[in-house]
């Protein structure tokens, strides 16, 4: 009986960890420092789509920002075109959703 119980517990743990790692494999976390090239505030004023030029690769990366306090900083022109920003975002297919989006000089 103890053997069956321990095998069952191990099986449940294996299923749990396989499921945990498969969810993380779908979205890749990326970090970058770059300059804001342009941004667009959505009509509902709840999201910002910013184009940031990566300092390392010189490529433009489009990042969607949904954090209310960061969106407010765009609306109040605290963050604007030409500002250097540090961003951590989830890359999930064609969508890059910001987790952290801050000016490098502090904001």
C-alpha positions, 0 to 999 in steps of 0.5 A: 500500500505504501509503495502504491501511494509513493508511486502515485505521489511521484507521478503527480509531481512529475505531471505538475512539473512538466505542466509548469515548464511547458507553460514557461516555454510558450513565453520567453522573457527578454530584457533590453535597453533602448531609445523610444522611437515612437509610441501610440496610446490606445483609444481607450487610454489603457495601453501604449504600443511603443517602438524601442530601438535596441542599443545592442542590436540596433533593431526596432522592437514593438512593446505593448505596455498595459501597466496603468502607472507606466501608461500614465507616464506616457500620457503626462509626457514623463516618458517621451520619444528619445528617452532611453528606457530599460524594459523586461517583456514577455515575447509570445509569438508576435506580441511583446508584452511589457513586465517592466518599462522604466527610464534608465535615468529613473522615473 
